[in-house]
Amino acid sequence: MATTITKDMTIGEVLQINQGLAPVLMAGGMHCIGCPSSQMETLEEAAMVHGIEPELLLARLNAFLQALES
């Protein structure tokens, strides 16, 4: 069953799905993956704080997961 990352997930939840998503987050400008607030903020909230387009970040994260499944 395919996992889909949503904007309501926290960075901590995303990394629990697959640790390989860390470089995708960092490449997208999300350098806060080790920050304590990453355990509480949603991807959408963190993206807004860092000036990142949430939908673009979600697309990259989900593309990574889809590539692993194929």
Phi and psi in degrees as a GROMACS rama.xvg file:
@    title "Ramachandran Plot"
@    xaxis  label "Phi"
@    yaxis  label "Psi"
@TYPE xy
-77.6129  136.977  ALA-2
-94.4822  136.23  THR-3
-118.637  128.444  THR-4
-79.0978  135.216  ILE-5
-121.189  162.398  THR-6
-68.9149  -14.5114  LYS-7
-87.0566  -6.5643  ASP-8
-80.0701  150.217  MET-9
-84.6577  162.755  THR-10
-60.4626  -39.0371  ILE-11
-58.6166  -42.8462  GLY-12
-64.4383  -40.9041  GLU-13
-61.7609  -44.0851  VAL-14
-69.7578  -25.3034  LEU-15
-70.1018  -29.0047  GLN-16
-67.1394  -46.3693  ILE-17
-162.715  120.016  ASN-18
-62.8692  -23.1031  GLN-19
-66.0018  -11.2665  GLY-20
-76.6634  -15.2581  LEU-21
-56.6681  -48.795  ALA-22
-64.4428  -30.2015  PRO-23
-66.4683  -43.6045  VAL-24
-61.6847  -46.3081  LEU-25
-66.0523  -39.9613  MET-26
-64.9464  -27.587  ALA-27
-82.5539  -0.878709  GLY-28
101.069  4.13771  GLY-29
-94.1346  81.682  MET-30
-88.5938  11.6452  HIS-31
-102.555  22.4211  CYS-32
-63.2169  -23.3374  ILE-33
-96.4819  -3.17225  GLY-34
-69.8943  139.155  CYS-35
-56.4136  -32.7448  PRO-36
-69.5968  -16.4787  SER-37
-66.3569  -17.1965  SER-38
-81.3337  -14.0903  GLN-39
-116.937  -32.4741  MET-40
-78.1523  143.329  GLU-41
-76.5269  164.699  THR-42
-58.71  -40.4113  LEU-43
-62.7914  -45.1157  GLU-44
-63.4114  -44.9273  GLU-45
-65.4839  -39.6408  ALA-46
-62.1879  -43.256  ALA-47
-62.9591  -41.8592  MET-48
-60.8459  -37.0615  VAL-49
-94.7326  4.70533  HIS-50
69.38  33.8906  GLY-51
-108.428  140.418  ILE-52
-71.7015  112.886  GLU-53
-58.1396  -39.98  PRO-54
-66.545  -36.5324  GLU-55
-66.9164  -43.2364  LEU-56
-61.5395  -44.3336  LEU-57
-61.0868  -41.9902  LEU-58
-61.0363  -42.3543  ALA-59
-66.6263  -42.567  ARG-60
-63.7394  -45.4872  LEU-61
-70.1216  -33.1821  ASN-62
-63.5514  -38.7888  ALA-63
-60.9197  -47.3095  PHE-64
-64.6827  -39.7115  LEU-65
-64.4474  -38.5009  GLN-66
-64.0663  -34.0231  ALA-67
-68.372  -31.9597  LEU-68
-81.1925  -16.9614  GLU-69
